[in-house]
Amino acid sequence: MYSPFNWTSIVPGISIVGLELGYLLAYRAGWNISVGSLVANILLALILIPTGIMLYHEKFKLTKVMGPVFCIAGLILINKK
């Protein structure tokens, strides 16, 4: 009936709660709703790159560099008003 939780279900749950809490705190601090979620998603994508390389031994070739470059360029363009 009751089985112990596996870490693979706990860690994503904590991550999702942390992301949502971050959204709420950013909105409370006065961020624009559309900009706050966009910045959070871009930063999440950039954080997942080293995670994939270190934990899952993914290959990060030169052809995959354009995604992070566009993410960083987007963050720069958002901050230039």
Sequence and secondary structure as in RCSB ss.txt:
>XXXX:A:sequence
MYSPFNWTSIVPGISIVGLELGYLLAYRAGWNISVGSLVANILLALILIPTGIMLYHEKFKLTKVMGPVFCIAGL
ILINKK
>XXXX:A:secstr
      HHHHHHHHHHHHHHHHHHHHHHTT  HHHHHHHHHHHHHHHHHHHHHHHH     GGGSHHHHHHHHHH
HHHH  
